[in-house]
Amino acid sequence: MDDRCRSAPDPGTLEPLLAEALDLARRTRDLLVTADRPAARGDAGPLAALVRAAEIGRITTRLTASVAWLLGRRAVAAGELDPEAARDPHWRLLPLPGPEAPSWPVDDPEIARLARRSAALYARLQRLDAALDSAPPVRH
């Protein structure tokens, strides 16, 4: 393994993760496009609408942080970003506040599925990001 890859996951690992993150982002966008239609909202009331909106916000936050982190790691793997510079907190995975699970059940099965998948992706990236702390420093 060459030195620039010591601070980044294997590029063969990054691309499928990035493709998954982008697919989830596309699915979330598609959900948002149809979310305002009366048939999609249902008649569950304002609390259910608030729970759905909050969960969509959590999903998009996880996905935005995931894509940004993956693009940074891809830049390291491509030699476009110095591996030591990539250890700076600005390049690390955004730590997200609050509990991973919503406080209220989400009544929309598609939102619940996107929430589970985005949380699982984010958890994988957290493990990869944490592994950067145990990676040996890059020799120049």
Phi, psi and omega in degrees: 000133180278167188299325185292340181272353181295333181257016179218147173299160178305133180305330177294339176274324185294314187299314177297324178293319177295318178298320178295315180299317180292323177296316178296322177296318178296317179296323178293317176301315180299322178295318180295325180296326182262354187293335182273353178289141182305321181294327180283327182286325185071190181242038185280346177101177186292327179295317178296321178296321178294318178298316178298315181297317179296318182291322176297322176298319178295319179298310183294326177295313178300317183290321178298314179297321181295312181296318179299315180295315180297320178293324175296317179292326177294321178296322177296312182298328180275357181080012181272345181224131179298131182302322179291321177297327181289349175277351177299144181305333179294336181261356183276169180293130181299121176286129183260134180281163172084171180290154180287327182265143178293152179287333181241147177293142178269128184275352181261117183297329179290319177296317179299319180294315178297323178296314179297313183293319179291325177293320179294317177298313181299321179297319176298317180292326176299319179295318178295319180294319179297327180294337178297331180291334180262357179288142178293152177300149181281132175273139178256000000 
